[in-house]
Amino acid sequence: MSSFNRRAVMLGAFALSACGFTPAYGPGGGGTKLLSGIKVDDPQSQDDFAYRRRLSERLGQPDPQRYRLSYTITASRLDQAISRTNTTRRYSLNGAAVYRLYDAQTGSILLTGRVSSFTSWSATDTTVATLAAERDARARLMRILADQTVTRLLAQAGSLPE
């Protein structure tokens, strides 16, 4: 059994090296270009603040600024579970972020993309608890969208100019 595991690991490593896999933060990876190099546009809403905060946690503060990231966040609430008394008991929040990465010096667009996800929450018999659950769901969604954005940027970072 042990030799099978070693063979599988070796075969996997060989397959990754043959396909040109390079770790994002490793030598030759594009991820280091992004760290502390992206100025994210100023937030305009509470959702923007949560999204931008998570991007800053993952990418750091720009020093020096190489790139500028603009984004547009959309989110919509959907009723998911409605009782016989016509009371909504569960909600879903669908969201998307469309982003553009610009060269800070020239203003040219380097990368574009769109990420999307959803989250949900349950309604309770109290308005305060339901509103708190909705705020938490919004914060979770913005975190998910920001993490997906960073993942996409890292995946494409190797194509960025030096």
C-alpha positions as CSV (number, residue, x, y, z in Angstrom):
1,M,0.0,0.0,0.0
2,S,2.8,2.4,0.8
3,S,4.6,1.9,-2.5
4,F,1.3,2.6,-4.3
5,N,1.0,6.0,-2.5
6,R,4.5,6.9,-3.4
7,R,4.0,6.0,-7.0
8,A,0.8,8.1,-7.1
9,V,2.5,11.1,-5.6
10,M,5.5,10.8,-8.0
11,L,3.1,10.4,-10.9
12,G,1.1,13.4,-9.8
13,A,4.2,15.5,-9.4
14,F,5.4,14.5,-12.8
15,A,2.1,15.3,-14.4
16,L,2.0,18.8,-12.8
17,S,5.6,19.6,-13.9
18,A,4.8,18.4,-17.4
19,C,1.8,20.7,-17.8
20,G,3.8,23.8,-16.8
21,F,2.3,24.2,-13.3
22,T,4.1,26.9,-11.3
23,P,3.0,27.8,-7.7
24,A,1.5,31.3,-7.6
25,Y,3.8,32.5,-4.9
26,G,6.8,30.4,-5.9
27,P,9.8,31.3,-8.1
28,G,8.5,32.4,-11.5
29,G,4.9,32.5,-10.2
30,G,2.8,35.6,-10.9
31,G,1.3,36.0,-7.4
32,T,4.2,38.0,-6.0
33,K,3.4,40.7,-8.5
34,L,0.0,41.2,-6.9
35,L,1.0,41.2,-3.2
36,S,1.0,44.8,-1.9
37,G,0.8,46.1,-5.5
38,I,-3.0,46.6,-6.1
39,K,-4.9,49.7,-5.2
40,V,-8.5,48.7,-4.9
41,D,-11.1,51.4,-5.8
42,D,-12.8,53.2,-2.9
43,P,-15.9,51.6,-1.6
44,Q,-19.3,53.2,-2.2
45,S,-21.6,50.9,-0.2
46,Q,-21.5,48.6,2.9
47,D,-21.1,45.6,0.6
48,D,-18.2,47.4,-1.2
49,F,-16.5,48.0,2.2
50,A,-16.7,44.3,3.1
51,Y,-15.4,43.2,-0.3
52,R,-12.6,45.7,-0.3
53,R,-11.6,44.8,3.3
54,R,-11.2,41.1,2.4
55,L,-9.2,42.0,-0.8
56,S,-6.9,44.1,1.4
57,E,-6.5,41.2,3.9
58,R,-5.5,38.8,1.1
59,L,-3.4,41.2,-1.1
60,G,-2.0,43.7,1.4
61,Q,-1.9,47.5,1.0
62,P,-0.3,48.9,-2.2
63,D,3.3,49.8,-1.8
64,P,4.2,50.7,-4.5
65,Q,1.1,50.8,-6.5
66,R,1.5,48.7,-9.7
67,Y,-2.1,48.0,-10.5
68,R,-5.6,49.5,-9.9
69,L,-8.6,47.2,-9.3
70,S,-12.1,48.5,-10.1
71,Y,-15.2,46.4,-9.4
72,T,-18.9,46.4,-9.4
73,I,-20.9,44.4,-6.9
74,T,-24.5,43.2,-7.4
75,A,-26.6,41.3,-4.9
76,S,-30.2,40.2,-4.9
77,R,-32.3,38.7,-2.2
78,L,-34.7,35.8,-3.1
79,D,-37.4,34.2,-1.0
80,Q,-36.6,30.5,-0.7
81,A,-39.1,28.9,1.7
82,I,-42.5,30.3,2.2
83,S,-44.9,28.8,4.7
84,R,-48.6,28.1,4.3
85,T,-49.3,31.4,6.0
86,N,-47.4,33.2,3.3
87,T,-44.4,33.9,5.6
88,T,-40.9,33.7,4.2
89,R,-38.8,31.4,6.4
90,R,-35.6,31.2,4.4
91,Y,-33.8,33.7,2.1
92,S,-31.1,33.3,-0.5
93,L,-28.6,36.1,-1.4
94,N,-27.1,35.8,-4.9
95,G,-24.2,38.0,-5.7
96,A,-21.6,38.8,-8.4
97,A,-18.5,40.9,-8.7
98,V,-17.2,42.2,-12.0
99,Y,-13.6,43.4,-11.8
100,R,-11.0,45.0,-14.0
101,L,-7.3,45.2,-13.2
102,Y,-5.6,48.2,-14.7
103,D,-1.9,49.1,-15.1
104,A,-1.5,52.0,-12.7
105,Q,0.9,53.9,-14.9
106,T,-0.8,53.6,-18.3
107,G,-4.4,52.9,-17.4
108,S,-4.6,50.0,-19.8
109,I,-6.9,47.1,-18.8
110,L,-4.7,44.0,-18.0
111,L,-7.3,41.5,-16.7
112,T,-11.1,41.3,-16.5
113,G,-13.4,38.8,-14.9
114,R,-16.6,38.0,-13.1
115,V,-17.2,35.9,-10.1
116,S,-20.5,34.8,-8.5
117,S,-21.8,32.9,-5.5
118,F,-24.7,32.8,-3.1
119,T,-25.4,32.4,0.6
120,S,-28.6,32.1,2.6
121,W,-30.1,32.6,6.0
122,S,-33.2,31.6,8.0
123,A,-35.8,34.0,9.2
124,T,-36.8,33.8,12.9
125,D,-39.8,35.2,14.7
126,T,-38.0,38.3,15.7
127,T,-37.1,41.1,13.2
128,V,-33.8,41.9,14.9
129,A,-32.5,38.4,14.7
130,T,-33.6,38.1,11.0
131,L,-31.9,41.4,10.1
132,A,-28.7,40.3,11.9
133,A,-28.7,37.1,10.0
134,E,-29.1,39.0,6.7
135,R,-26.2,41.3,7.6
136,D,-24.1,38.2,8.4
137,A,-25.1,36.6,5.1
138,R,-24.1,39.8,3.2
139,A,-20.7,39.9,4.9
140,R,-20.2,36.2,4.1
141,L,-21.1,36.7,0.4
142,M,-18.7,39.6,0.1
143,R,-15.9,37.5,1.6
144,I,-16.6,34.7,-0.8
145,L,-16.7,37.0,-3.8
146,A,-13.4,38.7,-2.7
147,D,-11.7,35.3,-2.2
148,Q,-12.9,34.1,-5.7
149,T,-11.6,37.4,-7.2
150,V,-8.1,36.9,-5.6
151,T,-8.1,33.3,-6.8
152,R,-8.9,34.4,-10.4
153,L,-6.3,37.1,-10.3
154,L,-3.6,34.7,-9.0
155,A,-4.5,32.2,-11.8
156,Q,-4.0,34.9,-14.4
157,A,-1.1,36.8,-12.7
158,G,1.6,35.0,-14.8
159,S,0.4,36.9,-17.8
160,L,0.9,40.3,-16.2
161,P,3.8,42.5,-17.4
162,E,6.8,42.9,-15.1
